[in-house]
Amino acid sequence: MEHGPDIFAVRGSLLDFRGDPASSENAHRWEEDGLLVVADGKVRAAGAYAALGPALEPGVRTIDCRGRIITPGFIDTHIHYPQTDMIASPAEGLLPWLDTWTFPAERQFSDSVHARATASFFLDELLRCGTTTAMVYCSVHPESAEAFFQESAARGMRMVAGKVLMDRHCPEFLRESAEQGALASEALIRKWHKRGRQMVAITPRFAATSTPAQLQLAGELARAFPDTFVQTHVAENTDEIAWIKSLYPEARSYLDVYERYGLMRPRAMYAHCIWLDDTDRARMAATGSAAALCPTSNLFLGSGLFDMRSADRAGMTLTLATDVGGGTSFSMLETMNEMYKVARMTGVHLSALRLFYLATLGGARGMGLEGTIGSFVAGAEADFIVLDPCATPLLARRTQRAQSLEELLFALAILGDDRVVEATFVAGKILHERKHSGHNATPE
């Protein structure tokens, strides 16, 4: 193979996906002794070491990660960076939680210095947990989005973010006019969308905090810039649904509010989707909109249990998300744990393979970025992580007894957390490495 100064290889157990394990045979690729070849920040090749190793020219650096799992970086499709400092804040439910904790915390993000310091911590925390791409809510302040993109661009990360749109039912210090929000969002798109690896999402917080005029302008932006993203919340909480019904009595459902304004389309990500009906689910599938499943926040705020069986029956596109700070962990492994339990409470068994799919290729598909991130296909961006099945004494004891790949991955999903992530690579560069006794991501 041709090589130059920016080519290297990683040897270990390779795991990635070519389909959803729930609906496709041979949906995953597992090479127990595999090799990932990276050139100029992208995947050159991935497969068995026996096939690819001998083809490497002398002098190509090889990182020895045998005994560990190399998989695409996790993709978190719904998270709020201004809520970093208020994670684990008590409240009786979603709406009082917003009033008591969320809105006061977001007020501080008019300060660019505060915003940039928080964004820096937030991104480093994602990397520590193995998350290489996220769909991120900033605050209503343009300064918050500017700070976020500056920090993300400095790390070379593939990130999607948008400033929140709110023009009613929020504190005056967070309120803007519909026109102000649209103009600021358009300016953000023109400056940052597809600048390097940065991408912009049109971000109405939720239908209650936007007037029809604001949703109309958001829909116009979505049509004018069809390769941008849309992100918002829907059907999270029964009190919220009743409120939306009173504000938009003409709409058939909460989700229908967004569809009436042209906000359902490919690259539209709807968080929660707990209380959808079958008509809603059919509309999600038909429009190419995706659902971000947020189990830790739904349990923490008592919002409800996602109906996986009905979603699958409708053919909805599903992804996995932490929803920090309503969510209680940045770790997608801990989020898998809670997703499994939520599904069990509705009578569904989620395989570990499907959980890992939802956190990688599933997220990429939901974002319309399959082939760019989320797998090891040739030409994909080399965002990947190294997972240590022996990261803790309990994990080591359990995984050493695993008799199958499913059993091994299930132990990681149920017992794992940030300590499992030995290293995080972004566009072929190592941005996080866990220092501990034993093995590290070092060259052979």
VEXZA-345445 format. One record per residue (C-alpha): z, y, x; residue in three letters. Coordinates in steps of 0.2 Angstrom, whole numbers, padded with zeros to 4 digits, always signed. Each point is the difference from the previous one (the first is absolute). Example, Ala and Ser with C-alpha at 12.3 -4.5 7.8 and 13.67 -1.06 7.14 Angstrom:
<rs>
+0039-0022+0062ALA-0003+0017+0006SER
</rs>
This chain:
<rs>
+0000+0000+0000MET-0003+0018+0006GLU+0015+0010+0004HIS+0005+0016+0007GLY+0016+0010+0002PRO+0004+0000-0019ASP-0001-0019-0003ILE+0014-0012-0001PHE+0005-0016-0008ALA+0016-0006-0009VAL+0004-0019+0000ARG+0012-0007-0014GLY-0001-0007-0017SER-0013+0010-0011LEU+0002+0003-0018LEU-0011+0010-0011ASP-0009-0002-0017PHE-0017+0000-0007ARG+0005-0001-0019GLY+0015-0001-0012ASP+0009-0017+0002PRO+0003+0000-0018ALA-0018-0001-0005SER-0010-0005+0016SER+0000-0016+0010GLU+0001+0002+0018ASN+0006+0018-0002ALA+0009+0001+0016HIS-0004-0003+0018ARG+0013-0008+0011TRP-0003-0004+0019GLU+0017-0006+0007GLU-0007+0003+0018ASP-0011+0015-0004GLY-0008+0015+0009LEU-0003+0017-0006LEU-0012+0010+0011VAL+0001+0019-0002VAL-0013+0013+0007ALA+0001+0018-0002ASP+0013-0001-0013GLY-0009-0012-0011LYS-0001-0019-0003VAL-0013-0008+0011ARG+0004-0018-0004ALA+0014-0011-0007ALA+0001-0019+0000GLY+0006-0015+0009ALA+0005+0003+0018TYR-0009-0016+0005ALA-0016+0008-0006ALA+0002+0018+0005LEU+0011-0001+0015GLY-0013-0007+0012PRO-0012+0013-0005ALA+0011+0014+0006LEU-0006+0007+0017GLU+0012+0000+0014PRO+0011+0015+0001GLY+0002+0003-0019VAL+0018+0003-0003ARG+0008-0014-0012THR+0017+0003-0008ILE+0009-0016-0002ASP+0008-0001-0018CYS+0000-0019-0001ARG+0014-0005-0012GLY-0002+0016-0011ARG-0012+0004-0014ILE-0013+0013+0002ILE-0005+0008-0017THR-0008+0016-0006PRO+0012+0014-0002GLY+0008+0002-0017PHE-0007+0012-0013ILE+0013+0009-0011ASP-0010+0007-0015THR+0014+0012-0007HIS+0013+0009+0010ILE+0008+0018+0000HIS+0003+0007+0017TYR+0011+0015-0007PRO+0012-0013-0007GLN+0004-0007+0017THR+0017+0008+0001ASP+0005-0003-0018MET-0003-0019+0000ILE+0015-0010-0007ALA+0005+0014-0012SER+0009-0005-0016PRO-0005+0004-0017ALA-0001-0007-0018GLU-0019-0001+0000GLY-0016+0007+0005LEU+0000+0017-0009LEU+0018+0005+0005PRO-0004-0007+0018TRP-0014+0012+0001LEU+0010+0015-0006ASP+0016-0004+0010THR-0008-0005+0017TRP-0019+0000+0001THR-0004+0018-0005PHE+0014+0008+0011PRO-0005-0010+0015ALA-0019+0005-0002GLU+0005+0018-0001ARG+0003+0000+0019GLN-0018-0004+0004PHE-0006+0017-0002SER+0007+0001+0018ASP-0014-0006+0012SER+0013-0004+0014VAL+0010-0011-0012HIS-0015-0008-0007ALA-0007-0005+0017ARG+0016-0007+0006ALA+0002-0010-0015THR-0018-0006+0001ALA+0003-0005+0018SER+0015-0011-0004PHE-0009-0007-0016PHE-0015-0006+0010LEU+0010-0007+0014ASP+0010-0010-0013GLU-0016-0006-0008LEU-0006-0006+0017LEU+0017-0008+0004ARG-0002-0010-0016CYS-0018-0005+0004GLY-0008+0011-0013THR-0016+0008+0007THR-0008+0008-0015THR+0008+0008-0015ALA-0004+0010-0016MET+0012+0014+0002VAL+0007+0013-0012TYR+0004+0017+0008CYS+0009+0014-0010SER-0008+0013-0010VAL-0001+0011+0015HIS-0016+0001+0010PRO+0011+0001+0016GLU+0007-0017-0003SER-0018-0008+0000ALA-0005+0010+0015GLU+0015-0006+0010ALA-0003-0018-0006PHE-0018+0000+0006PHE+0004+0008+0016GLN+0013-0014+0004GLU-0011-0014-0006SER-0015+0006+0010ALA+0010+0002+0016ALA+0004-0019-0002ARG-0018-0004-0005GLY+0006-0009-0016MET-0011-0004-0015ARG+0009+0010-0013MET-0003+0006-0018VAL+0010+0014-0006ALA+0000+0014-0013GLY+0011+0015-0006LYS+0008-0003-0016VAL-0007+0010-0015LEU+0014+0006-0013MET-0002+0015-0011ASP+0014-0004-0013ARG+0016-0009-0004HIS+0006+0002+0018CYS+0011+0013+0008PRO-0008+0017+0002GLU+0002-0002+0019PHE-0013-0014+0000LEU-0011+0006-0014ARG-0018+0007+0003GLU-0014+0005-0012SER-0013-0013-0003ALA-0013+0011+0009GLU+0011+0002+0015GLN+0003-0019+0001GLY-0019-0004-0001ALA-0005+0013+0013LEU+0013-0006+0012ALA-0005-0018-0003SER-0019+0005+0003GLU+0005+0009+0016ALA+0009-0015+0006LEU-0015-0011-0004ILE-0012+0011+0010ARG+0011+0001+0015LYS+0007-0018+0001TRP-0010-0012-0010HIS-0008-0012+0013LYS+0006+0010+0014ARG+0002-0014+0013GLY+0010-0013-0010ARG+0008+0012-0012GLN-0005-0001-0019MET+0006+0011-0015VAL+0006-0006-0017ALA+0000+0011-0016ILE+0018-0001-0005THR+0006+0005-0017PRO+0019-0006+0000ARG-0001-0007-0017PHE-0006+0005-0017ALA+0016+0008-0005ALA+0000+0013+0014THR-0018+0005-0002SER-0008+0010-0015THR-0016-0006-0007PRO-0008+0015+0010ALA+0006-0007+0016GLN-0005-0018-0004LEU-0017+0007-0005GLN-0002+0009+0017LEU+0006-0016+0009ALA-0014-0010-0009GLY-0013+0013+0005GLU+0006-0002+0019LEU-0001-0019-0002ALA-0018+0002-0006ARG-0005+0013+0013ALA+0007-0010+0014PHE-0003-0018-0005PRO+0005-0008+0017ASP+0017+0008-0001THR+0015-0010-0007PHE+0010+0003-0016VAL+0018-0005-0001GLN+0014+0002-0013THR+0013-0009-0010HIS-0002-0009-0017VAL+0011-0011-0012ALA+0015-0001+0012GLU+0014+0003-0012ASN+0002-0001-0019THR+0008+0017-0002ASP-0015+0008+0010GLU-0012-0009-0011ILE+0008+0008-0016ALA-0001+0017+0008TRP-0018-0002+0005ILE-0004-0005-0018LYS+0008+0016-0007SER-0010+0011+0013LEU-0016-0009-0003TYR+0000-0007-0018PRO-0019-0001-0001GLU+0000-0013+0014ALA+0000-0019-0004ARG+0012-0003+0014SER+0007+0007+0016TYR-0014-0007+0010LEU-0013+0007-0012ASP+0007+0018+0004VAL-0008-0002+0018TYR-0016-0008-0006GLU-0003+0014-0012ARG+0000+0012+0015TYR-0012-0011+0011GLY+0014-0006+0011LEU-0003-0019-0001MET-0013-0005+0013ARG-0002-0010+0016PRO+0013+0007+0013ARG+0012+0004-0014ALA+0017-0007+0003MET+0013-0001-0014TYR+0018-0003+0005ALA+0011-0012-0011HIS-0011-0005-0015CYS+0015-0009-0007ILE-0002+0004-0018TRP-0019-0001-0002LEU-0007-0010-0015ASP-0015-0011+0001ASP-0012+0014-0005THR+0007+0010+0015ASP-0002-0015+0012ARG-0018-0002-0006ALA-0004+0018+0004ARG+0008-0001+0017MET-0011-0015+0004ALA-0016+0008-0007ALA+0002+0017+0008THR+0004-0008+0018GLY+0017+0009+0000SER+0014-0009+0009ALA+0018-0003-0003ALA+0014+0003+0013ALA+0014-0012-0003LEU+0017+0007+0005CYS+0013-0013-0003PRO+0015+0008+0010THR-0001+0017-0009SER-0003-0009-0017ASN+0016-0010+0003LEU+0010+0014+0007PHE-0004+0012-0014LEU+0001-0013-0013GLY-0018+0003-0006SER-0006-0017-0004GLY-0009-0016+0006LEU-0018+0000+0004PHE-0010-0013-0010ASP-0010-0009+0013MET-0007-0013-0012ARG-0008+0013-0012SER-0007+0010+0014ALA-0008-0015+0008ASP-0007-0005-0017ARG-0008+0017-0001ALA-0007+0000+0017GLY+0009+0015+0006MET+0000+0005+0018THR+0017-0001+0007LEU+0008+0007+0016THR+0018+0001+0007LEU+0010+0015+0003ALA+0018+0005+0005THR+0001+0017-0010ASP+0013+0007+0012VAL+0011+0009-0005GLY+0002-0008-0017GLY-0004-0015+0010GLY+0014-0006+0011THR-0009-0006+0016SER-0015+0005+0011PHE-0002-0018+0004SER-0015-0009-0009MET+0009-0016+0004LEU+0015+0005-0010GLU-0012+0006-0013THR-0008-0017-0001MET+0018-0008-0002ASN+0003+0011-0015GLU-0018-0003-0007MET+0003-0018+0000TYR+0016+0001-0009LYS-0007+0012-0013VAL-0014-0013-0003ALA+0012-0014-0002ARG+0009+0010-0013MET-0016+0000-0010THR-0004-0019+0003GLY-0012+0003+0014VAL+0001-0008+0017HIS-0009+0011+0013LEU-0005-0010+0016SER+0004+0008+0017ALA-0018+0000+0003LEU-0003+0011-0015ARG+0014+0011+0005LEU-0008+0003+0017PHE-0017+0002-0007TYR+0007+0014-0012LEU+0007+0009+0015ALA-0016-0001+0010THR-0017-0003-0007LEU+0006+0003-0017GLY+0005+0017+0004GLY-0017+0003+0009ALA-0009-0006-0015ARG+0010+0011-0012GLY-0004+0015+0011MET-0018-0004+0001GLY+0002-0002+0019LEU-0004-0019+0002GLU-0009-0002+0017GLY+0008+0015+0007THR+0018-0006+0000ILE+0010-0015-0006GLY-0009-0014+0008SER-0007-0006+0017PHE-0019+0001-0005VAL-0010+0006+0014ALA-0001+0019+0000GLY+0016+0003-0009ALA+0012+0012+0007GLU+0013-0009+0012ALA+0016+0004-0010ASP+0010-0016+0002PHE+0018-0006+0003ILE+0009-0013+0009VAL+0013-0010-0010LEU+0014-0010+0008ASP+0006-0014-0010PRO+0015-0002+0011CYS+0006+0018-0002ALA+0017-0004-0006THR+0011-0015+0003PRO-0002-0005-0019LEU-0019+0002+0000LEU-0002-0010+0016ALA+0011-0014-0007ARG-0010+0000-0016ARG-0018+0002+0006THR+0002-0013+0014GLN+0002-0012-0015ARG-0015+0006-0009ALA-0013-0014-0004GLN-0014+0010-0006SER-0007+0018+0001LEU+0006+0004-0017GLU+0017-0005+0004GLU+0000+0011+0016LEU-0007+0015-0009LEU+0012-0002-0014PHE+0015+0000+0012ALA-0007+0016+0007LEU-0003+0008-0017ALA+0018-0004-0006ILE+0010+0001+0016LEU-0010+0013+0010GLY+0002+0019+0002ASP-0005+0013+0013ASP+0008-0011+0014ARG-0015-0013-0002VAL-0013+0013+0005VAL-0001-0002+0019GLU-0014+0012+0002ALA-0012+0012-0010THR-0017+0004+0006PHE-0010+0014-0007VAL-0019+0002+0004ALA+0004-0012+0014GLY+0014+0010+0008LYS+0018-0006-0001ILE+0011+0013-0009LEU+0015-0011-0003HIS+0008-0013+0010GLU+0017-0008-0004ARG+0010-0003+0016LYS+0011-0015+0000HIS+0004-0015+0011SER-0014-0013+0000GLY-0018+0004-0002HIS-0009+0016-0001ASN-0018+0005-0002ALA-0004-0001+0018THR-0016-0005+0010PRO-0002-0017+0006GLU
</rs>
